[in-house]
Amino acid sequence: MPRLEPVLILVSALFFGSAMADGKDPLVVATWGGAYEAVQREVLFAPFTERTGIPVETVAYNGGTAILDRDPPPDLVDMAMSESLAACAADRLQSIDDLALPPGSDGTPAKRDFIGGARHRCALTHTVYATVIAYDARAFSGQRPNRVADLFDTESFPGKRALRKTPADNMEWALLASGVPRQELYDLLSTPRGLELAFRRLGAIRDSIIWWEAGDEPVRLLKSGRAVMASGYNGRFFNARLDPESSIEIIWDGQIQEYQTWVVPAGAGRPEAARAFIRFATRTGPLTELAERLAYGPARHSAEAQVRRHPEAGIDMRPHIPTHAYNSANAIAKDIDWYSHTIDRIRERFDDWLQRSRDDAQ
């Protein structure tokens, strides 16, 4: 261990003691429920409470910045980077760029240990996740889907598609399926022609779409047979595949990678406890444990180097993480700066398109 360890232990003890002195009101965390939250409770929330005496209370969250409208808002939100940047620009988040973070378990300073772009003024990345397409293998006795274009091919692969009710991911896939190169997606989506092309491609399968909002819905829709293909978070699909009777398969082609961050809302009642939690939760150990249970990429290099097997299933987790070389060969890196500046405009266009689609169907 590095020689700094005794000093770090002392600083940690002083810090957590300060957090405990702040009282025993719960730290209110907005997070995503399901298996994801269950692992967070095991690896992050319960150990944090044990260390500090501060209980953790969770509230349901399905993404977006509307969670910040709550009165009072949560003390901490597990938010996608693109939404974090938009909320930060609107002065809806507290600055955490002065947060002193511990080095990696190998002694690497935090500044070098975190992956590139992990830290912004109002947000700190903890994992890299991917939105992917998955399918129910029971639905296809012959050829099976294996690329993004197959999501839009209802003739070769008939059945309902479960897609998240948002422009994000769907727009990129619609253009990719139309032959647009990955490196040109966001330039084209910045134009009326690109948006029209994306909506036209989505419109061609609108009668086959089931829209979902909660993160656990895609797995339920595939398991029930209501949908044969679905978009969703790779960790949710991985967890479903741990069931030996599961027929869910993941398509890594066109996976859309994004950073997941911790943010502190501007009106948070317990900002110091929130900052204490961020320091605690983004150490090498917890990030490694999360990756070994959820199949998301850790935001620290020292954690990625330690990822090995799922503690219960015994599966080597490295091939199931989005950042693995094989899985990321055709990945789309979500342009978080583009989304942070355009998300309201794009969402408005998307909502208008949905309404017109409903009107046309009546």
N, C-alpha and C positions, 0 to 999 in steps of 0.2 A: 504494500500500500504506500502511497506517496507520503512524504514527511509532513504534509499539511494536515493530515487526518486529525490529530488532536485539536488543532486550532478550529477546524471545521466542526468537530463535535461540540466544542465549547460554544461557538457561534450559533450552531443549531439549537443547543439547549437554551441559550439566552433568548433566541428568537421565539421558539415554541413556548417558552415560559411566558413571554410577553403576550402571545396569542391566547394562552390559557387565562391570563389575567384579564382578558377582555370580556370574561363572562361565559356562561354556558348556553347562551341562546344558540340555536342551530345555525349552521352554515347552509344556506339554501342554494342548491345547485340545480340548474336546468340541464337535463340530459335526456338521452334517447330511449330509455326503457328497454324491455326485453332482455335478451341474453347479454347485450352490451352493458346495460346498467348492472345486471347481476354480477358481471366480472368486475366492474368498477367498484361495486360494494365490497367484494372480496379483496381486491388488490389495493384499492385506494381509500375508499370511504372508512371502512372499519379500522384499518391500520392508522389512518389519520386521527380518528377519534381516540384510539388507544394511546397514541403518542401525545395528543394535545388536550384531551378531555372535551373537545368541541364536537357535538353531534352533527351529523350531516343529514339534511332533509332534502329530498329530491322533488322536482316538479316536472310534469310531462312536457316534452319539447319535440317538435317535428321539423325544426329548422326555421330559418328566416329571422328577421329582426323584430317581429311583432312581440316577441317575448319581452322586449325592453319596454313595452307599453304598460306592463303590469304595474300596479301601485300597491305596495312597493315592488320594484323589480327583484329578481333573484340576486344573490350576492355574487354568483359565478355562473357562466353559461359555457357549455361545450359547443362551440360555434364553428362552422366552416369558415375558412380563411377569407373567401370572397365576400361573405356577409360581414365578417369582422371588419374588413377594410372599409366597407360602405358605412357601417355603424360608427366607426372611428372618425371618418370624414365628416359625419353629421354630429360630432361631439356627443355621442350617446354612450361612449365607453371611457373608462378611466385609463390614463397612461400607465403602462407597467414597464416602460423601457429602462427604468432604473432598478429593476428587480435583480438582486444579486443571486445568481444561480450557482449551485455547487459544481465542481468539476466532474467529469465522468469517472466511473469506477477505476479506470486505468490512469487517472490523474490528468487527463486532457482537459484544459480549460474549457468552460462551457461555450465560449465564443467559437471555438474550433470543433467542439464535440457535436453541437447541433447541426443538422443538415442545412444546406444553403437556403436562405429565404425563410427560415423557420421563425424568425423573430421580427416583429413589427412594433410600432409604438404602443398599440393597444392590445396586442395579441401575441401569445406564445404557442407555437405548434407543439403538439404532443404525439400525434400519429399521422401517417399518410394512409388514407383510405382510397378505395376505388369504387366507383359506381360501375357495375358490370351488367351484362345480360346473362340470365340463366334460363334453363329450360327443363321441362319435365320429360325425362327419357322415356317414360311410358307412352307418351303421345306420338312417338315417332318410331315405327318398327323398322324402317329402312334407313334412308339417309337422315342424318341429324344435323341441326344447324351448328355452324362453327364460326360464323363471321357476322359483323354488324348488319350487312345487307340482308341476311336471312330474317332479321326482325321485321323487315318490310316486305318480305316475300310470303304473302298469305296463300299463294297458290301452291307452292312447294311445301310450305309448312303451315297448314291451316290451323285456326284456333285463336282464342283470345290472347292478347298481349296486355300485361299489367305494367303500366308506365306511371312514374311519379308525376303528379299534377303540378308541373313546373316547366318553364322553358329550358332550364339547365339540363344538359345531357341529351335531351330529346332533339334539340336543335343541331347539336354537333353530329349526332348519329344520323339524322336525316340528311345532312349534307355529305357525310362520309359515305352513306349508302348511295348517294347520287354521283359518286365518283370524285368528289372534291378532296384533294390531298390534305393530310392532317395539318401541314404547316400553313395552309391557306384558309382554314376554317374561320378563324376570328376576323380576319380581314374581310372575308365575304359576308359574315354575319353583321358586319358594320354597315352594310349597304342594303337598301330596299330590295334589290334583286336577290341577295342572299337570303334575307328573311322570307321573301315570297317563295323561293325554292324550297326552303326548309318546311314551311307551312304546307306547301303543295304535297311534299312527300309524306308528311304526317297525315294530311287529309286523305290520302289514298288508302290509309288503313284505319281511319277514324272509327268505322263500325266494328272494328276488332279490338278496340282499346278499352281496357278497364283502368280508370285513373285511381291511383292510390296516394295516400298522404302520410300515414304512419309507417315507420320503418319495418315493422313486423308483418305488414300486409302482404308483400310479395311472396314470402315463404308460404303463408297460409293459402294464398290463391293458387300457387303451384301444387301444394300438397292436396288441396281439395279437388283439383282438376278443373277449377273454374278458368284457369289460364294455363296455356302451354308454354309461354315464354314470359319473362318478367325482367324489368330492370330492378336493381336493388344494390345494397351495400355488400361488398364481397365477404365481410365478416359474418353477416347474417346468413348468407348462403353457405359459408363454410360450416357454421354451427349446425345448420340443418343437415348437412351431409355427414355429420358425426353419427347420425342415426343409421344403423346398418341397413335399414329398410328404405332409406331415402333414395329417391330417383332423380334428385336435382343435380344438374351438371352446370358448370360455369363456363361461359365463353369469355376468354381473356382478350380476344380481338377488340380493339377500340375501347378498352377500359379507360375511364376518365378519372385521372388521379387528382386528388385535392388534399390540402392540409387541413387537419382538424385542430382547433385551437382552444385555449382557455382565455376567456375575456371577463373583465369586471365591469358591470354596467355603471353608468354615471351615478345613479341613485342608490347603489348598493349600501345596505345597512351595516355590513361587516366587511369592509374592504381589506382590513389588515388580516383577518382570518382567511379571506379569499386569496390574498397574496401568499400567506403561509401555505395554503393548500397547493398552490401552483408550484412553489419551490419543492414541496414534498412529493408531489405527483409526477414531476418531470425529471426525477433522478434516474440514473441508469437502471437500477433494480426494478422499480415499478414499470418502467417502459418495456423492459424485457419481459416481465410477467404478463403484461397486457398483450404483447405480440404473440406470446406462446399460447394464449387462450382465445384471442379474437382474430388472428390472421391479418392484422394491420401492421404496417411498417412503422417501427419506432423512429422518433425524431432525433435520436442521438446515435451517432456512429458506434459509440461504446455499447449501446444496447443492441443494435443490429448484430454486432459481432458475437453477442452472447446467446442469441435466439437459437434454441435447439428443439425440444420436443414438447408436444401438448402434455400437460401433467397427468391427465387421466387417460386419454386415448393412446398416448405413446407415439403419435404421428410426428414425423419431422415437419416442423412448421415452415421451414424456409421456402419450400416450393409453393406454399399457399399464400405467401405475402405478395401484395401487388408490385412491390419494387424488385422482386426477383427478376433476374435477367430474362428468363424465358417468358414470364408473364407480361413483362413491360415492353416486349419487342415492338408492339403496335399500339402502345399506350398513347392517349391524348393527355397532355399536361394542361389542366384547366387554367385558362388565362384569368387569374384572379384580379389583375388590374383592370382588364376589360370588363369583367362582371361588376366590379365595385363602382365603375363609372356608368354602366349601362343597365344594371339590373332592373331598376324601376321602369325604364322605358321598354325594355324587352318583356318584362312581366305584363305590362299593360297591353302590349301587342298580343301576347299569348292569351291573356284573358279575353280579349276581343275576339280572337280566333276561336276560342272554345265556345263563346256565346253564339257566334255565327254558325258554328258546327251544330250546336244544339237546335238553333232555329231552323236550319236546313233539314234536320232530321225529323222535325215535327210536321 
